[in-house]
């Protein structure tokens, strides 16, 4: 085996852990991921360091907590003195590429610094343009051809969101590489609006109603905007469409791995599959991924396939963080790791059980822009739930400390504590752990302003419902 393995990191935007077969979902949505888990490592409780894409991706690509890299909210930019994973791997000879469809990978934000190639492949206008009040915005005449070709075809299930094109770019990159390579990939197929290819709609709905499901869902999207539509569309319809996107993404991953295998590029490759965050589907009255620390939002799937480093069928029952992946990859590549930050990371390739008392940190900063929804009641709920806070996730407990000092401690899964004395003892223990963690954080301030953000990036983020 050569000294350094190739690294293929696949991130599925907005994938809930509980919609994957290897995490107990009864529907056959993820046969590829399930096989990778059976042949590698599955982290049972993996926690994202941020509840939406920008802080989470910045953590994955730096190994730092959101407070330390500063990218809580756009238009922040990664400070120039913070090295990225691509830079660390490049220093030991890796060629690297970032390929995907999320606008946060624009060079403006700085998280793709160090990649030899950054290729964005996305279907523009896969979602209708949204106005500031969450309603459908007007479409200029010159935009109609693109809108109908992309949004219309995606709505009908006749075109994907770019996943097949992303696979082709990855295959080209890996085949052309004459040294070890690192490829960071991002799929948008699961992200709202939930418009999977038609055959996956039919497979999930098991009837011809799948032919019309995208149109029925689209009617709500067009009426109310993305966030309100998530709440108004019938739960079964929304859930089936979401599962269709999960199944299609799993198919894309399977296709990609088979293609790389045929090209001889999989023999010495570490494969990581995770999501940047999950998705809310009515829990706490919330939808999508706008606010909070919901279990289905910050707990994410994490599977690592690495036959030369990890024995098959391994399950880590303790708590891990997405930042642990970053530090583990620099270790296996024998590169200088990122600064450890507030706490020492867990090395995922190492043998041995995780400390049962280990906790994961996730951070949320209240948005300084209005929430988007045409539904005034839902907009008010998001404003109420959107509070600056930090979360510590233990294997059996979840502790949240809000900016105003309020503390909330819950059993996970939710259950009554054994007794009041046990609860108070645990509350004090978590309070001490939080204080210790926060004291060790070294804040970094991002730079930039809304005026500096490229217009096309701002427009795409608005279209996806971020602001």
DOKE-796453 format. One line per 3 residues: number of its first residue (from 1); their letters; for each residue x, y, z of C-alpha. Coordinates in steps of 0.001 Angstrom, whole numbers, plus 500000, padded with zeros to 6 digits. Example, Ala and Ser with C-alpha at 12.3 -4.5 7.8 and 13.67 -1.06 7.14 Angstrom:
2
1> AS> 512300 495500 507800  513670 498940 507140
END
This chain:
467
1> XXX> 500000 500000 500000  501269 503476 499161  501973 505772 502026
4> XXX> 499079 508155 501603  495548 507063 500666  493271 508959 498355
7> XXX> 490472 510720 500232  486917 510923 498939  484659 512951 501233
10> XXX> 481007 512875 500152  478617 515281 501852  474862 515038 501309
13> XXX> 473224 518354 502146  470317 518122 504634  470392 514314 505016
16> XXX> 468709 513126 508215  470436 510247 509992  467110 508530 510652
19> XXX> 466316 508206 506928  469258 505847 506401  468886 502084 506635
22> XXX> 472084 501637 508640  470553 503889 511308  467385 501826 511507
25> XXX> 465118 503296 508821  462833 500496 507577  462525 501762 503990
28> XXX> 465253 500735 501554  466564 504229 500876  470321 503729 501302
31> XXX> 471627 500308 500186  474998 501784 499155  475532 503591 502441
34> XXX> 474372 500520 504363  476979 498386 502604  479729 500919 503294
37> XXX> 478722 500899 506970  478757 497085 507058  482254 497065 505555
40> XXX> 483579 500021 507554  482721 502335 510441  479389 503868 511415
43> XXX> 479337 506586 514059  476093 506142 515957  475921 509686 517332
46> XXX> 477716 512166 515076  477060 515839 515759  477422 518724 513306
49> XXX> 479040 521826 514762  476484 524063 513073  472832 523587 512155
52> XXX> 473155 524849 508619  475673 524679 505802  478124 527577 506210
55> XXX> 479342 526964 509786  479219 523205 509302  481271 523212 506098
58> XXX> 483728 525668 507581  484231 523279 510510  484743 520279 508217
61> XXX> 487287 522158 506122  489235 523661 509052  488681 521286 511988
64> XXX> 487612 524252 514148  484439 525142 516010  482274 527950 514561
67> XXX> 483454 530420 517211  487043 529655 516198  486614 530002 512432
70> XXX> 484065 532836 512637  481706 531705 509852  478418 531667 511693
73> XXX> 476535 533778 509190  477109 535209 505754  478779 537368 504660
76> XXX> 481648 536313 506955  484897 535167 505390  487455 532722 506725
79> XXX> 490405 534629 508248  493533 534329 506131  495610 532961 509028
82> XXX> 493454 529861 509498  494696 526947 507356  492227 524697 505563
85> XXX> 492237 520938 505196  493070 521309 501486  496120 523410 502339
88> XXX> 497318 520873 504904  496941 517975 502473  498474 519961 499630
91> XXX> 501609 520425 501718  502216 516648 501643  501590 516266 497920
94> XXX> 497854 515840 497508  496014 517199 494472  492612 518417 495594
97> XXX> 489226 519319 494162  486025 520674 495656  483048 519731 493492
100> XXX> 479427 520463 494288  476403 522671 494095  476304 524777 497253
103> XXX> 476886 528532 496814  478906 528623 500045  481782 527095 498081
106> XXX> 482275 530376 496272  485778 531733 496856  484251 534723 498654
109> XXX> 483791 532708 501864  487346 531367 501896  486602 527771 502910
112> XXX> 487798 526410 499550  491216 528024 499898  493948 525539 499022
115> XXX> 491951 523414 496598  493644 523012 493222  490244 522996 491578
118> XXX> 486817 524246 492645  484030 523260 490275  480449 524225 490900
121> XXX> 477894 522084 489126  474331 522984 489957  471073 523474 488217
124> XXX> 470412 527191 488441  466780 528024 489195  465913 524596 490596
127> XXX> 463759 526523 493058  461461 529444 492321  462769 532927 493168
130> XXX> 461623 533993 496628  460872 537548 497723  461719 538957 501142
133> XXX> 458235 538133 502501  458608 534502 501473  456225 534673 498538
136> XXX> 457002 533831 494936  458913 536698 493390  458319 537970 489889
139> XXX> 460382 536436 487097  461905 538673 484472  461111 537720 480856
142> XXX> 464758 536910 480111  464775 534420 483044  461809 532353 481871
145> XXX> 463723 529968 479531  466204 529019 482278  463468 528865 484901
148> XXX> 461290 526511 482848  464219 524343 481732  465494 523818 485277
151> XXX> 462815 524493 487863  460037 523148 485631  461831 519950 484633
154> XXX> 463041 519352 488211  459509 519874 489485  458271 517151 487130
157> XXX> 461117 514813 488052  462627 514935 484569  465970 516470 485589
160> XXX> 468104 516146 488709  469755 518967 490647  473193 518283 489215
163> XXX> 474268 515077 490948  474982 513129 487767  477112 515992 486463
166> XXX> 479007 516140 489745  479843 512447 489408  481283 513015 485939
169> XXX> 483525 515802 487219  484774 513619 490079  485558 510758 487700
172> XXX> 487509 513100 485431  489465 514552 488346  490369 511208 489906
175> XXX> 491375 509633 486589  493595 512579 485639  495415 512651 488990
178> XXX> 498982 511340 488945  499416 511528 492721  497348 511030 495852
181> XXX> 494154 513048 495634  491573 514581 497948  488093 515208 496572
184> XXX> 485428 516985 498635  481989 516486 497081  478656 518054 497858
187> XXX> 475271 516751 496663  472138 518938 496737  469636 516237 495735
190> XXX> 468131 515917 499242  467957 519668 499931  464573 521356 499540
193> XXX> 462701 521755 497309  462153 517991 497411  462135 517161 493711
196> XXX> 463753 513749 493114  463757 512055 489704  460383 510634 488705
199> XXX> 461290 506963 489083  462278 507544 492701  458963 509259 493367
202> XXX> 457168 506223 492010  459358 503864 494026  458611 505703 497275
205> XXX> 454900 506274 496711  454273 502849 495176  451514 504221 492948
208> XXX> 450958 506463 489971  450335 509365 492338  454096 509855 492145
211> XXX> 453564 511276 488695  451743 514226 490217  453495 514467 493570
214> XXX> 456100 516967 492435  453438 519165 490890  451305 519042 494040
217> XXX> 454299 519965 496170  455354 522646 493669  451955 524305 494001
220> XXX> 452690 524946 497670  456234 526109 496862  454942 528591 494317
223> XXX> 452168 529780 496620  454157 530307 499793  457866 530057 499229
226> XXX> 460125 527243 500345  459753 527404 504109  456010 527835 504295
229> XXX> 455585 525156 501626  457511 522734 503769  454846 523164 506419
232> XXX> 451754 523235 504204  452488 520312 501917  450938 517074 503266
235> XXX> 453374 515275 505562  453244 511970 503665  453854 513719 500355
238> XXX> 456769 515729 501707  458266 512683 503415  458019 510491 500308
241> XXX> 459609 513143 498109  462390 513598 500646  463006 509837 500733
244> XXX> 463125 509844 496949  465953 512369 497074  467778 510238 499645
247> XXX> 467414 507118 497489  468614 508927 494372  471663 510337 496156
250> XXX> 472522 506872 497467  472271 505610 493885  474617 508381 492733
253> XXX> 477168 507404 495382  476964 503784 494295  477468 504746 490661
256> XXX> 480467 506893 491526  482168 504211 493620  481669 501570 490930
259> XXX> 483083 503918 488311  486142 504690 490433  486629 500984 491067
262> XXX> 486609 500243 487327  489190 502993 486864  491442 501518 489547
265> XXX> 490965 504552 491795  489249 502887 494771  491882 500413 495961
268> XXX> 493746 502871 498165  490961 505301 498980  489327 506385 502224
271> XXX> 485642 507121 501653  483728 509358 504083  479977 509911 503782
274> XXX> 478095 512355 506010  475754 515315 505909  476451 518893 506896
277> XXX> 473220 518973 508913  469878 517219 508955  466364 518483 508313
280> XXX> 463340 519310 510442  460021 517829 509310  457537 519095 511832
283> XXX> 459550 518437 514990  458920 521329 517398  456664 522733 514655
286> XXX> 459709 523478 512473  460682 522572 508914  463866 522638 506823
289> XXX> 466942 523840 508745  466439 527443 509751  466801 527379 513539
292> XXX> 467576 525384 516631  469222 522201 517848  466651 519583 516920
295> XXX> 467909 515996 517109  467207 515464 513413  469009 518724 512598
298> XXX> 472388 518506 514363  472713 514716 514593  473961 513489 511225
301> XXX> 474913 510216 509527  478632 509465 509402  480101 506397 507681
304> XXX> 483763 505760 506854  484921 503009 504482  488650 502382 504719
307> XXX> 489540 498667 504428  493243 499279 505109  492545 501169 508328
310> XXX> 489153 500128 509743  487823 496626 510408  484429 495896 508855
313> XXX> 481244 496287 510841  482614 498683 513437  480094 500879 515255
316> XXX> 481240 503741 517478  478553 504111 520132  480057 507182 521752
319> XXX> 479612 510785 520611  481766 512134 517782  481940 515493 516004
322> XXX> 482290 516275 512312  485510 518081 513162  486897 514704 514262
325> XXX> 486806 513635 510615  489067 516526 509616  491675 515709 512256
328> XXX> 491481 511976 511498  492094 512549 507785  495169 514698 508345
331> XXX> 496450 511952 510609  496008 509142 508090  497614 511339 505410
334> XXX> 500507 512152 507752  499886 515848 507289  500105 518546 509917
337> XXX> 496711 518618 511568  494708 521773 512216  495004 523325 515649
340> XXX> 493090 521174 518132  490999 524145 519200  489023 524121 522421
343> XXX> 489216 520340 522926  491262 517429 521659  489563 515675 518737
346> XXX> 488763 511984 518626  490794 510025 516049  488271 507911 514165
349> XXX> 490852 505512 512709  492163 504548 516144  491012 501399 517900
352> XXX> 489375 501558 521285  486059 502748 522659  485083 506390 522909
355> XXX> 484876 507815 526409  481190 507363 527376  481258 510781 529020
358> XXX> 482512 512557 525887  480348 515439 524662  480041 517179 521296
361> XXX> 479667 520925 520871  477325 522619 518410  476785 526366 518127
364> XXX> 474005 528584 516831  473972 532367 516393  470698 534187 515931
367> XXX> 470152 535438 512404  470404 539180 511875  468151 539064 508799
370> XXX> 464381 538452 508786  463172 534895 508422  461461 534065 505149
373> XXX> 457888 532786 505183  454613 533988 503770  452937 532425 506819
376> XXX> 453042 535032 509597  452451 532455 512351  455333 530315 511151
379> XXX> 457561 533357 510772  456772 534265 514390  457638 530711 515509
382> XXX> 461018 530893 513785  461738 534240 515410  460875 532719 518792
385> XXX> 463066 529642 518269  466001 531543 516760  468157 532160 519835
388> XXX> 471929 532342 520147  472979 529256 522082  475433 526391 522456
391> XXX> 474666 522697 522770  476588 519889 524428  475437 516468 523240
394> XXX> 476236 513521 525477  475419 509915 524628  472432 510042 526985
397> XXX> 471821 513775 527507  471452 517050 525644  472361 520333 527324
400> XXX> 471587 523747 525813  472813 527057 527227  471280 530195 525746
403> XXX> 472911 533588 525500  470688 534957 528266  471887 532242 530680
406> XXX> 468896 529916 530447  469893 526250 530630  467923 523242 529378
409> XXX> 468849 519611 530073  467057 516671 528455  467501 512917 528369
412> XXX> 468194 511522 524903  465990 510041 523705  463604 512263 525715
415> XXX> 462644 510693 529020  462165 511751 532604  465373 511826 534686
418> XXX> 465790 509134 537295  465181 511617 540108  465511 515306 540917
421> XXX> 468863 514828 542616  470294 513088 539536  468971 515880 537320
424> XXX> 470559 518626 539424  473848 516771 539575  473855 516367 535795
427> XXX> 472867 519991 535242  475832 521165 537314  478169 518750 535504
430> XXX> 477096 519998 532077  477295 523616 533177  480902 523066 534250
433> XXX> 481759 521291 530989  480242 524111 528969  482115 526778 530921
436> XXX> 485380 524882 530455  484786 524457 526711  483821 528085 526114
439> XXX> 486819 529325 528108  489123 527441 525736  487544 528726 522535
442> XXX> 489675 531271 520694  487243 533504 518764  488058 534489 515210
445> XXX> 486262 537310 513471  485301 536878 509845  485454 539851 507525
448> XXX> 483334 541023 504651  480076 542788 504037  476897 542133 502121
451> XXX> 478036 544634 499492  481159 542555 498832  479293 539272 498363
454> XXX> 479013 538456 494650  475525 539152 493359  475128 535651 491935
457> XXX> 475983 534096 495315  473524 536315 497180  470865 535517 494615
460> XXX> 471410 531777 494885  471291 531872 498689  468068 533854 498521
463> XXX> 466638 531327 496113  467454 528502 498529  465597 530333 501286
466> XX> 468569 531436 503401  467677 535121 503310
END
